[in-house]
Amino acid sequence: MRQFNAAVIGAQTLVGQEFIKIFEERAFPLQSIHLYTSDHNIGKKLFVKHQEVAVREISPEAFHDIDIAFFSSGPEVSRYFAPLAVRKGSLVIDTSSTFRNYKDVPMVVPKSIWKMRECIRELSLPRIAPPFN
């Protein structure tokens, strides 16, 4: 099975913590995980799959070799960094309302995980947005 290099932007938020929890519960195939923030949580350490991982400051260089970037950091951060991640080749899954009305960004309704799996499998869609917020 393919292993993914993933990033969680807003790792310290409730949604970011839920991403991490789901990675563990569902044995998400991670080769590496990178945790980022844009605020005072820089340097904080979180546990991911029984390993301590430091939360780093988000920067444009953060998306080098990242297959999937999970954004849960709010619209300002998403608006600036999600397009950078896409340009670097990452699939972006964003929980903010930033891209909700973009025609080229598919909307994934919670509970329709099949669509997300399909997107991840293909890695052909650059961004996924939820219909709420």
Secondary structure as GFF3:
##gff-version 3
##sequence-region A 1 133
A	DSSP	beta_strand	4	9	.	.	.	ID=ss1
A	DSSP	alpha_helix	14	25	.	.	.	ID=ss2
A	DSSP	beta_strand	30	37	.	.	.	ID=ss3
A	DSSP	beta_strand	45	48	.	.	.	ID=ss4
A	DSSP	beta_strand	51	57	.	.	.	ID=ss5
A	DSSP	three_ten_helix	60	63	.	.	.	ID=ss6
A	DSSP	beta_strand	68	71	.	.	.	ID=ss7
A	DSSP	alpha_helix	75	87	.	.	.	ID=ss8
A	DSSP	beta_strand	91	94	.	.	.	ID=ss9
A	DSSP	alpha_helix	113	122	.	.	.	ID=ss10
A	DSSP	beta_strand	127	128	.	.	.	ID=ss11
###
